[in-house]
Amino acid sequence: MDEIGKNLTVFEYGNDIIIVDCGLAFPDDEMLGVDLVIPDIAYLVKNKDKIRGMVLTHAHEDHIGALPYVLREIDMPIYGTRFTLGLVTPKLKEHGLAERAALKPITHGNVVRLGVYSVEFIRSNHSIPDVSCLAITTPVGVVFHTGDFKIDTTPIGGNMIDLARIGEIGRQGVLVMMSDSTN
């Protein structure tokens, strides 16, 4: 909505919550003395017993930058590609949280079960390597979450977005597609 940053999407069904991404935003010029802006997590803190995990689409600050601040309040497993978690780890070390963080590396094509949700990580492309889009199977249908993406015939790392798998998911039926791209 004409804003870049603070990417944090919550899915809740019954007693299960999953979170997609955990980003920060950088302050506007009028926000003197403010270094960064993080999402309001009051609802998540209040409902932390329902949280089954967090999944990360990629390692840009607007998608991972708020992790240390959220993990101070809520323990949960965090799933992402090796590259994404590789950039998360030093950030958590800097805040003294690396030892207690439950980082779970995945590869594209993996499906992770989190409460009532199944989350499939699908290879995507962006301006950073090892990006994922997500097919989130819920009790009421599939949500396709693109994360930031671009369709690039010469991607970083050489691996193209998995358009074949995305097409299969589309043919099987998608309840809603959540698309996020700054390109």
Order of alpha helices (4+ residues) and beta strands (2+ residues): beta-beta-alpha-beta-alpha-alpha-beta-alpha-beta-beta-beta-beta-beta-alpha-beta
